[in-house]
Amino acid sequence: MKSIELLTKELLSLPSISRALLAEKLIESLEFDIDPAIQSAWTNEAKTRRDAVRDGSVQTISGDDALAQVRRLLAQ
């Protein structure tokens, strides 16, 4: 069996798209203990937020603006 160091070196030499796919697979492999009720609740929340943006009832802001607002709040 290869050492983690050797395996890491080999994997980091892959093209970026291959590394991204591998990272996705590794993350998926860690998500084995997800409570279906919690997953369903988060999926519903995501859809509710998506729909609110689509129908215009929520106005989006850029990530930079959001971070600036958070920094201002934290500085108070």
HUWO-V902978 format. One record per pair of residues at least 4 apart in sequence whose C-alpha atoms are under 7 Angstrom apart, sorted by sequence separation. I is the first residue (numbers start at 1). GAP is how many residues later the second one is. If there is no record, write none. Layout:
BEGIN
i:gap
I:GAP
I:GAP
END
This chain:
BEGIN
i:gap
2:4
3:4
4:4
5:4
6:4
7:4
8:4
9:4
14:4
15:4
16:4
17:4
18:4
19:4
20:4
21:4
22:4
23:4
24:4
25:4
26:4
27:4
35:4
36:4
37:4
38:4
39:4
40:4
41:4
42:4
43:4
44:4
45:4
46:4
47:4
48:4
49:4
50:4
51:4
52:4
53:4
61:4
62:4
63:4
64:4
65:4
66:4
67:4
68:4
69:4
70:4
71:4
72:4
2:5
14:5
34:5
52:5
53:5
61:5
52:6
53:6
END
